[in-house]
């Protein structure tokens, strides 16, 4: 079985310069090949199909895409999150106020 699609997510991140929280808009694409088994699914890896205990198929034969989507979103997050490109960072603190 092949699972493919595109999605977007808004993720709350912390700016590495000013430490303020901001919202990052993330676009991702899913391309997965799965072999269904009762209760869980095997994902295709470099060595063929591998057991993935986090990808579940429910009793009504519905694949839970939550973990697959989470992994693809994390892969598309910035390595150095910035609230904006010209973020000045933390303001210097003066001992006299």
OpenMM code with the backbone's topology and positions (N, CA, C; nanometers):
from openmm import Vec3, app, unit

residues = "UNK UNK UNK UNK UNK UNK UNK UNK UNK UNK UNK UNK UNK UNK UNK UNK UNK UNK UNK UNK UNK UNK UNK UNK UNK UNK UNK UNK UNK UNK UNK UNK UNK UNK UNK UNK UNK UNK UNK UNK UNK UNK UNK UNK UNK UNK UNK UNK UNK UNK UNK UNK UNK UNK UNK UNK UNK UNK UNK UNK UNK UNK UNK UNK UNK UNK UNK UNK UNK UNK UNK UNK UNK UNK UNK UNK UNK UNK UNK UNK UNK UNK UNK UNK UNK UNK UNK UNK UNK UNK UNK UNK UNK UNK UNK UNK UNK".split()
positions = [
    Vec3(0.0851, -0.1165, 0.0000),
    Vec3(0.0000, 0.0000, 0.0000),
    Vec3(0.0898, 0.1228, 0.0000),
    Vec3(0.0572, 0.2194, -0.0806),
    Vec3(0.1321, 0.3437, -0.0873),
    Vec3(0.0473, 0.4558, -0.0295),
    Vec3(0.1094, 0.5363, 0.0565),
    Vec3(0.0443, 0.6524, 0.1165),
    Vec3(0.1196, 0.7749, 0.0668),
    Vec3(0.0483, 0.8661, 0.0035),
    Vec3(0.1127, 0.9884, -0.0435),
    Vec3(0.0164, 1.1052, -0.0278),
    Vec3(0.0732, 1.2213, -0.0098),
    Vec3(-0.0085, 1.3410, 0.0037),
    Vec3(0.0754, 1.4594, 0.0450),
    Vec3(0.0112, 1.5733, 0.0493),
    Vec3(0.0754, 1.6973, 0.0892),
    Vec3(-0.0050, 1.7582, 0.2024),
    Vec3(0.0629, 1.8330, 0.2864),
    Vec3(-0.0070, 1.8961, 0.3973),
    Vec3(0.0645, 2.0202, 0.4444),
    Vec3(-0.0024, 2.0951, 0.5294),
    Vec3(0.0553, 2.2129, 0.5928),
    Vec3(0.0224, 2.2082, 0.7407),
    Vec3(0.1084, 2.2675, 0.8194),
    Vec3(0.0855, 2.2731, 0.9639),
    Vec3(0.1450, 2.4030, 1.0170),
    Vec3(0.0825, 2.4582, 1.1184),
    Vec3(0.1371, 2.5734, 1.1892),
    Vec3(0.1948, 2.5216, 1.3202),
    Vec3(0.3246, 2.5462, 1.3413),
    Vec3(0.3953, 2.4918, 1.4559),
    Vec3(0.4493, 2.6070, 1.5402),
    Vec3(0.4286, 2.5998, 1.6717),
    Vec3(0.4827, 2.7004, 1.7630),
    Vec3(0.6288, 2.6669, 1.7917),
    Vec3(0.7182, 2.7617, 1.7604),
    Vec3(0.8616, 2.7441, 1.7822),
    Vec3(0.9152, 2.8591, 1.8663),
    Vec3(1.0349, 2.8418, 1.9193),
    Vec3(1.1024, 2.9463, 1.9954),
    Vec3(1.2198, 2.9985, 1.9134),
    Vec3(1.2242, 3.1292, 1.8937),
    Vec3(1.3316, 3.1925, 1.8179),
    Vec3(1.4636, 3.1721, 1.8913),
    Vec3(1.5672, 3.1304, 1.8184),
    Vec3(1.6962, 3.1043, 1.8816),
    Vec3(1.7712, 3.2319, 1.9194),
    Vec3(1.7286, 3.3465, 1.8686),
    Vec3(1.7968, 3.4727, 1.9015),
    Vec3(1.7307, 3.5464, 2.0171),
    Vec3(1.6004, 3.5701, 2.0061),
    Vec3(1.5322, 3.6514, 2.1078),
    Vec3(1.4538, 3.5679, 2.2091),
    Vec3(1.4404, 3.4379, 2.1831),
    Vec3(1.3706, 3.3427, 2.2701),
    Vec3(1.2206, 3.3673, 2.2790),
    Vec3(1.1666, 3.4470, 2.1859),
    Vec3(1.0217, 3.4654, 2.1785),
    Vec3(0.9600, 3.3492, 2.1012),
    Vec3(0.8366, 3.3163, 2.1347),
    Vec3(0.7656, 3.2119, 2.0621),
    Vec3(0.7019, 3.2731, 1.9377),
    Vec3(0.7043, 3.1993, 1.8297),
    Vec3(0.6419, 3.2448, 1.7055),
    Vec3(0.5836, 3.1232, 1.6331),
    Vec3(0.5030, 3.1488, 1.5316),
    Vec3(0.4361, 3.0423, 1.4561),
    Vec3(0.5062, 3.0234, 1.3213),
    Vec3(0.5472, 2.9016, 1.2931),
    Vec3(0.6129, 2.8669, 1.1663),
    Vec3(0.5142, 2.7878, 1.0819),
    Vec3(0.4940, 2.8306, 0.9582),
    Vec3(0.4062, 2.7605, 0.8645),
    Vec3(0.4910, 2.6561, 0.7914),
    Vec3(0.4566, 2.5280, 0.8050),
    Vec3(0.5369, 2.4186, 0.7502),
    Vec3(0.4563, 2.3457, 0.6432),
    Vec3(0.5173, 2.3276, 0.5264),
    Vec3(0.4575, 2.2467, 0.4201),
    Vec3(0.5372, 2.1174, 0.4108),
    Vec3(0.4671, 2.0062, 0.3939),
    Vec3(0.5359, 1.8777, 0.3869),
    Vec3(0.4678, 1.7864, 0.2862),
    Vec3(0.5433, 1.6887, 0.2380),
    Vec3(0.4942, 1.5889, 0.1446),
    Vec3(0.5206, 1.4517, 0.2041),
    Vec3(0.4200, 1.3655, 0.1969),
    Vec3(0.4331, 1.2287, 0.2479),
    Vec3(0.4399, 1.1332, 0.1294),
    Vec3(0.5399, 1.0491, 0.1296),
    Vec3(0.5544, 0.9402, 0.0323),
    Vec3(0.5990, 0.8180, 0.1117),
    Vec3(0.5088, 0.7303, 0.1454),
    Vec3(0.5401, 0.6125, 0.2263),
    Vec3(0.4856, 0.4879, 0.1586),
    Vec3(0.5596, 0.3810, 0.1682),
    Vec3(0.5121, 0.2518, 0.1213),
    Vec3(0.4988, 0.1616, 0.2441),
    Vec3(0.3791, 0.1093, 0.2644),
    Vec3(0.3485, 0.0295, 0.3831),
    Vec3(0.2996, -0.1088, 0.3444),
    Vec3(0.3297, -0.2041, 0.4287),
    Vec3(0.2753, -0.3387, 0.4135),
    Vec3(0.1847, -0.3624, 0.5337),
    Vec3(0.0531, -0.3686, 0.5137),
    Vec3(-0.0378, -0.3786, 0.6272),
    Vec3(-0.0338, -0.5167, 0.6928),
    Vec3(-0.0323, -0.5150, 0.8236),
    Vec3(-0.0472, -0.6340, 0.9071),
    Vec3(-0.1520, -0.6001, 1.0119),
    Vec3(-0.2201, -0.6984, 1.0653),
    Vec3(-0.3194, -0.6691, 1.1698),
    Vec3(-0.2561, -0.5967, 1.2877),
    Vec3(-0.3091, -0.4813, 1.3222),
    Vec3(-0.2644, -0.4071, 1.4380),
    Vec3(-0.1536, -0.3075, 1.4124),
    Vec3(-0.0648, -0.3321, 1.3178),
    Vec3(0.0436, -0.2389, 1.2891),
    Vec3(0.0836, -0.2531, 1.1434),
    Vec3(0.1757, -0.1705, 1.0999),
    Vec3(0.2180, -0.1740, 0.9594),
    Vec3(0.3697, -0.1770, 0.9518),
    Vec3(0.4216, -0.2392, 0.8480),
    Vec3(0.5648, -0.2379, 0.8195),
    Vec3(0.5907, -0.1257, 0.7199),
    Vec3(0.6927, -0.0433, 0.7478),
    Vec3(0.7295, 0.0640, 0.6563),
    Vec3(0.8512, 0.0213, 0.5759),
    Vec3(0.8544, 0.0640, 0.4503),
    Vec3(0.9693, 0.0310, 0.3665),
    Vec3(1.0872, 0.1186, 0.4080),
    Vec3(1.1964, 0.0526, 0.4416),
    Vec3(1.3206, 0.1210, 0.4765),
    Vec3(1.4281, 0.0831, 0.3770),
    Vec3(1.5519, 0.1063, 0.4127),
    Vec3(1.6629, 0.0759, 0.3230),
    Vec3(1.6833, -0.0739, 0.3047),
    Vec3(1.6412, -0.1526, 0.4020),
    Vec3(1.6566, -0.2987, 0.3954),
    Vec3(1.5239, -0.3691, 0.3680),
    Vec3(1.4330, -0.3055, 0.2992),
    Vec3(1.3014, -0.3642, 0.2741),
    Vec3(1.2021, -0.3181, 0.3797),
    Vec3(1.0964, -0.3952, 0.3995),
    Vec3(0.9931, -0.3578, 0.4966),
    Vec3(1.0437, -0.3840, 0.6379),
    Vec3(1.0286, -0.2835, 0.7246),
    Vec3(1.0739, -0.2915, 0.8619),
    Vec3(0.9552, -0.2699, 0.9548),
    Vec3(0.9595, -0.3328, 1.0704),
    Vec3(0.8524, -0.3174, 1.1689),
    Vec3(0.8538, -0.1738, 1.2208),
    Vec3(0.7387, -0.1119, 1.2272),
    Vec3(0.7235, 0.0217, 1.2840),
    Vec3(0.6098, 0.0142, 1.3840),
    Vec3(0.6436, 0.0064, 1.5112),
    Vec3(0.5423, -0.0099, 1.6159),
    Vec3(0.4577, 0.1150, 1.6370),
    Vec3(0.4964, 0.2290, 1.5789),
    Vec3(0.4237, 0.3530, 1.5993),
    Vec3(0.3179, 0.3785, 1.4928),
    Vec3(0.3172, 0.3003, 1.3860),
    Vec3(0.2186, 0.3169, 1.2793),
    Vec3(0.1161, 0.2049, 1.2949),
    Vec3(-0.0067, 0.2435, 1.3298),
    Vec3(-0.1086, 0.1447, 1.3635),
    Vec3(-0.2239, 0.1416, 1.2636),
    Vec3(-0.2756, 0.0224, 1.2436),
    Vec3(-0.3983, 0.0025, 1.1667),
    Vec3(-0.5045, -0.0420, 1.2664),
    Vec3(-0.6133, 0.0331, 1.2734),
    Vec3(-0.7184, 0.0047, 1.3698),
    Vec3(-0.7980, -0.1191, 1.3336),
    Vec3(-0.8840, -0.1626, 1.4264),
    Vec3(-0.9649, -0.2828, 1.4027),
    Vec3(-1.0611, -0.2681, 1.2843),
    Vec3(-1.0929, -0.1441, 1.2467),
    Vec3(-1.1808, -0.1208, 1.1320),
    Vec3(-1.0999, -0.1002, 1.0037),
    Vec3(-0.9711, -0.1422, 1.0061),
    Vec3(-0.8817, -0.1368, 0.8898),
    Vec3(-0.8525, 0.0059, 0.8440),
    Vec3(-0.8441, 0.0999, 0.9390),
    Vec3(-0.8111, 0.2385, 0.9093),
    Vec3(-0.6691, 0.2659, 0.9595),
    Vec3(-0.5853, 0.3203, 0.8724),
    Vec3(-0.4470, 0.3523, 0.9064),
    Vec3(-0.4420, 0.4849, 0.9807),
    Vec3(-0.3781, 0.4870, 1.0976),
    Vec3(-0.3596, 0.6087, 1.1755),
    Vec3(-0.2365, 0.6815, 1.1206),
    Vec3(-0.2565, 0.7962, 1.0575),
    Vec3(-0.1480, 0.8718, 0.9943),
    Vec3(-0.0797, 0.9699, 1.0893),
    Vec3(-0.1220, 0.9753, 1.2146),
    Vec3(-0.0687, 1.0735, 1.3092),
    Vec3(0.0823, 1.0703, 1.3221),
    Vec3(0.1405, 0.9544, 1.3456),
    Vec3(0.2852, 0.9445, 1.3645),
    Vec3(0.3610, 0.9730, 1.2346),
    Vec3(0.3096, 0.9262, 1.1231),
    Vec3(0.3747, 0.9528, 0.9938),
    Vec3(0.3757, 1.1036, 0.9668),
    Vec3(0.2641, 1.1708, 0.9907),
    Vec3(0.2578, 1.3152, 0.9690),
    Vec3(0.3513, 1.3894, 1.0640),
    Vec3(0.3554, 1.3493, 1.1911),
    Vec3(0.4430, 1.4140, 1.2884),
    Vec3(0.5890, 1.4056, 1.2431),
    Vec3(0.6317, 1.2875, 1.1964),
    Vec3(0.7695, 1.2696, 1.1525),
    Vec3(0.8026, 1.3579, 1.0322),
    Vec3(0.7112, 1.3693, 0.9391),
    Vec3(0.7362, 1.4523, 0.8206),
    Vec3(0.7366, 1.6012, 0.8552),
    Vec3(0.6534, 1.6430, 0.9499),
    Vec3(0.6538, 1.7830, 0.9936),
    Vec3(0.7866, 1.8153, 1.0606),
    Vec3(0.8324, 1.7277, 1.1498),
    Vec3(0.9594, 1.7507, 1.2193),
    Vec3(1.0754, 1.7596, 1.1205),
    Vec3(1.0727, 1.6771, 1.0157),
    Vec3(1.1783, 1.6815, 0.9148),
    Vec3(1.1836, 1.8149, 0.8402),
    Vec3(1.0723, 1.8870, 0.8349),
    Vec3(1.0663, 2.0128, 0.7601),
    Vec3(1.0787, 2.1369, 0.8489),
    Vec3(1.1048, 2.1183, 0.9782),
    Vec3(1.1236, 2.2332, 1.0669),
    Vec3(1.2622, 2.2928, 1.0444),
    Vec3(1.2759, 2.4247, 1.0634),
    Vec3(1.4076, 2.4866, 1.0459),
    Vec3(1.5051, 2.4413, 1.1548),
    Vec3(1.6333, 2.4234, 1.1178),
    Vec3(1.7341, 2.3841, 1.2160),
    Vec3(1.7635, 2.4974, 1.3136),
    Vec3(1.7590, 2.6203, 1.2642),
    Vec3(1.7825, 2.7379, 1.3474),
    Vec3(1.6605, 2.8280, 1.3367),
    Vec3(1.5589, 2.8054, 1.4206),
    Vec3(1.4350, 2.8826, 1.4092),
    Vec3(1.4549, 3.0299, 1.4437),
    Vec3(1.4094, 3.1161, 1.3529),
    Vec3(1.4148, 3.2612, 1.3724),
    Vec3(1.2756, 3.3189, 1.3520),
    Vec3(1.2345, 3.4089, 1.4409),
    Vec3(1.1026, 3.4710, 1.4280),
    Vec3(1.0970, 3.5594, 1.3034),
    Vec3(1.2117, 3.6170, 1.2665),
    Vec3(1.2256, 3.6926, 1.1419),
    Vec3(1.3743, 3.6997, 1.1098),
    Vec3(1.4073, 3.7215, 0.9846),
    Vec3(1.5478, 3.7162, 0.9427),
    Vec3(1.6327, 3.8260, 1.0055),
    Vec3(1.5719, 3.9392, 1.0365),
    Vec3(1.6483, 4.0496, 1.0956),
    Vec3(1.6291, 4.0594, 1.2473),
    Vec3(1.5970, 3.9497, 1.3133),
    Vec3(1.5761, 3.9491, 1.4582),
    Vec3(1.7053, 3.9944, 1.5268),
    Vec3(1.6983, 4.0981, 1.6114),
    Vec3(1.8198, 4.1495, 1.6750),
    Vec3(1.8702, 4.0627, 1.7904),
    Vec3(1.7906, 3.9722, 1.8375),
    Vec3(1.8301, 3.8886, 1.9506),
    Vec3(1.7897, 3.9514, 2.0823),
    Vec3(1.8447, 3.8979, 2.1900),
    Vec3(1.8138, 3.9512, 2.3228),
    Vec3(1.8743, 4.0898, 2.3375),
    Vec3(1.7992, 4.1783, 2.3996),
    Vec3(1.8526, 4.3117, 2.4253),
    Vec3(1.9526, 4.3015, 2.5385),
    Vec3(2.0598, 4.3788, 2.5272),
    Vec3(2.1624, 4.3769, 2.6311),
    Vec3(2.1034, 4.4316, 2.7591),
    Vec3(2.1298, 4.3626, 2.8688),
    Vec3(2.0761, 4.4051, 2.9973),
    Vec3(2.1803, 4.4950, 3.0654),
    Vec3(2.1382, 4.6126, 3.1115),
    Vec3(2.2254, 4.7074, 3.1795),
    Vec3(2.2028, 4.6963, 3.3296),
    Vec3(2.3094, 4.6945, 3.4089),
    Vec3(2.2944, 4.6796, 3.5525),
    Vec3(2.2217, 4.7977, 3.6173),
    Vec3(2.2199, 4.9143, 3.5544),
    Vec3(2.1538, 5.0327, 3.6119),
    Vec3(2.0152, 5.0544, 3.5549),
    Vec3(1.9592, 4.9533, 3.4928),
    Vec3(1.8242, 4.9647, 3.4423),
    Vec3(1.8209, 4.9911, 3.3018),
] * unit.nanometer
topology = app.Topology()
chain = topology.addChain("A")
for resn in residues:
    res = topology.addResidue(resn, chain)
    for name in ("N", "CA", "C"):
        topology.addAtom(name, app.Element.getBySymbol(name[0]), res)
